[in-house]
Amino acid sequence: MEGCYSPQARNTVHRHRERAKYDFKTVHSIVNASPILHVSFLPTHPDDDPFPTTLPMIGYMGSFDGPSTGALDVYLHGHSASRVMRLAGNHKSEGIPVCIAATLLDGIKLSLTPFNNSCNYRSVVLHGYATVVTAEEEKEWALRLITDGLVPGCWDNSRVPPTRAENLSTSVLRVHVASTSAKINQGGPSDDRKDLQDDEVTSRVWTGTLPVWESIGTPIPSITNKVAQAPKYVLQWRQNRNAENESYARQSVEKGK
Amino acid sequence: MEGCYSPQARNTVHRHRERAKYDFKTVHSIVNASPILHVSFLPTHPDDDPFPTTLPMIGYMGSFDGPSTGALDVYLHGHSASRVMRLAGNHKSEGIPVCIAATLLDGIKLSLTPFNNSCNYRSVVLHGYATVVTAEEEKEWALRLITDGLVPGCWDNSRVPPTRAENLSTSVLRVHVASTSAKINQGGPSDDRKDLQDDEVTSRVWTGTLPVWESIGTPIPSITNKVAQAPKYVLQWRQNRNAENESYARQSVEKGK
């Protein structure tokens, strides 16, 4: 799984080039660690309505044919009647052009000046063509990928396979990556020499990082639940995920120093 | 501060209308609780490069002229040389059309079937016209708004005002809202009657909600920091924010029941 997505003009990072990554592993790990992906598409009638639209969606990267080059597609699911699914479904050629953004906030860095404040983060901006998956086998594979992408083990621990009605009302988009880049910021805040040499400022203004991560709380059973204990796959995943998230946020401060 | 943004065709919620909100208070509170906003804009040369682009940015809603109708603008900051700032700066008319998405994930809901899995969330999708703020007074006001929007009190506890060089290299975008809508999902998972009546399924599959919220960890001083204790405004904000975030995620499960 080594190799890189080819950078194109549209997503070559110009500012803070040292933070840019184009390798498969970095891109896939950031997208797949993001519970929410922001998917943008163009206006259908630009003369009447000039705005792009961005929607929060659930998705995961994978390759139905198996990893050959190492590049993966993004699979997204949604209601069959939703606008993005109708747009992509009506498109006859290579698909509709979309942009997918995945962003993980890892810390807030406070400097001597607001100007030098910044964040630790991992982000991916990905451009590609979205088409609706029509082959039954690929669709079920993708639904399992997305379901287990959110909480691993969920598919096998639920009532599957989907019924015919469920299959009809859920659609899956496959986004073939045209180009993508990741950007990672780590470390503590930085300041200008002039501020660092000003004793009045340094004696008064605290500088440092507030690590930020996503916490998953203790499971709350539904009113119709009949199983005594939350299942092991959920509890174990919650524990690992919380530990990894917290540890990444804290360690990223050290790493970039 | 009562009143609503006028829904337009582009952002009228059709699926799960009961989750849609258009009032000022809901929209502003979701955008301002989101540390990261995803800002999308159209391709500049659609024939060569057909993709929209989405960037993670920091921003906050406010009104420089004071709230008259109750509607607010979104202020975003970025490096003056960044693409979106150059695009908006070169635009002579009402500004460039953008879409801003703010999404807070509050819970993962596990149902009897993957098909009925869903999330608790608060989201806003906002369309508007972005222009670069040129008036000095509005720009400094906006930088303070955005700085204190991330960590309240930060501006007054830092070295301010910005120097001339700092002012030149930071730009502020003002996005005038054309239309917007919020969507809120709360409660526990729901299931189809057929699955709920199937004892084999209900005795085997746990259903419930994993509350999710953003945690802020203990402050980590920078290597150049000379102030003994992290300041009260940081510690107090961290404590309140963690308590509010956790409490919202847990209570949203109950609220929607």
Interface residues (C-beta under 8 A of the other chain):
Chain A: A9 R10 H14 R15 P35 I36 H38 S40 F41 L42 P43 D49 P50 F51 P52 T53 T54 L55 P56 I58 H79 A81 S82 P97 V98 C99 I100 A101 T103 L105 I108 K109 L110 S111 L112 T113 P114 F115 N117 C119 Y121 S123 V125 H127 L143 R144 T147 L150 V151 C154 W155 N157 S158 R159 V160 P162 T163 E166 T170 A178 G188 P189 D191 D195 L196 D198 V201 T202 S203 R204 V205 W206 T207 G208 T209 L210 P211 V212 W213 E214 S215 I216 G217 T218 P219 I220 P221 S222 I223 T224 N225 K226 V227 Q229 A230 P231 V234 R238 E246 A249 R250 V253 K257
Chain B: A9 R10 H14 R15 P35 I36 H38 S40 F41 L42 P43 D49 P50 F51 P52 T53 T54 L55 P56 I58 H79 A81 S82 P97 V98 C99 I100 A101 T103 L105 I108 K109 L110 S111 L112 T113 P114 F115 N117 C119 Y121 S123 V125 H127 L143 R144 T147 L150 V151 C154 W155 N157 S158 R159 V160 P162 T163 E166 T170 A178 G188 P189 D191 D195 L196 D198 V201 T202 S203 R204 V205 W206 T207 G208 T209 L210 P211 V212 W213 E214 S215 I216 G217 T218 P219 I220 P221 S222 I223 T224 N225 K226 V227 Q229 A230 P231 V234 R238 E246 A249 R250 V253 K257
